[in-house]
Amino acid sequence: MAIPVIIVLNHNWHLYFAVDYGNHIKILQANMSIGDTSDLIRIYCIVAVFRRLGKWGVDVFEPWVKTAIGLA
């Protein structure tokens, strides 16, 4: 399963994905800009991405973790 990774450099926010291959973790170089903090509209873009990632966390990641550790 790919895990989202957010990297912030100056005002720029980027979304990458980390994938565990068992013996190593690879960061996929998608380099998707999710907004920046230079103006209000771009900040709203960041907030929208965080909301979507939060929904993914509840709908997909949490059930996967519960299954993986035997709670489901």
C-alpha positions in Angstrom: 0.0 0.0 0.0 1.3 3.5 -0.9 1.4 6.0 2.0 1.1 9.7 1.2 4.0 11.9 2.1 3.8 15.7 2.2 7.0 17.6 1.7 7.0 21.4 2.3 9.8 23.5 0.9 9.4 27.3 1.5 5.8 28.1 0.5 5.5 25.0 -1.8 3.6 21.9 -0.7 4.1 18.6 -2.6 2.5 15.2 -2.4 4.6 12.0 -2.9 3.9 8.4 -2.1 6.0 6.0 -0.1 5.8 2.3 -0.9 7.2 -0.5 1.4 8.7 -3.2 -0.7 9.6 -5.3 2.3 13.4 -4.8 2.2 13.3 -1.1 1.3 10.9 1.9 1.1 10.7 3.8 -2.2 9.4 7.3 -2.5 7.5 7.6 -5.8 8.6 10.8 -7.6 5.2 12.0 -8.6 6.1 15.5 -7.3 2.4 16.7 -7.3 2.0 20.3 -6.2 -0.9 20.5 -3.8 -0.7 24.2 -3.3 1.4 26.8 -1.5 1.1 29.4 1.2 1.7 32.4 -0.9 -2.0 33.3 -1.2 -5.4 32.3 0.3 -6.8 30.4 -2.7 -3.7 28.1 -2.8 -4.0 27.6 1.0 -7.5 26.4 0.4 -6.1 23.9 -2.1 -3.9 22.5 0.6 -6.8 22.2 3.0 -8.8 20.4 0.3 -6.0 17.9 -0.1 -5.8 17.3 3.7 -9.5 16.7 3.8 -9.3 14.2 1.0 -6.4 12.5 2.7 -8.3 12.4 5.9 -11.2 10.6 4.2 -8.8 8.1 2.6 -7.3 7.5 6.1 -10.7 6.7 7.6 -12.1 4.8 4.6 -9.0 2.8 3.4 -6.0 3.1 5.7 -7.7 2.5 9.1 -9.4 -0.7 8.0 -6.2 -2.0 6.4 -4.3 -1.3 9.7 -7.0 -3.0 11.8 -6.9 -6.0 9.5 -3.1 -6.1 9.5 -2.9 -6.1 13.3 -5.8 -8.4 13.8 -8.4 -6.0 15.1 -10.9 -6.4 12.3 
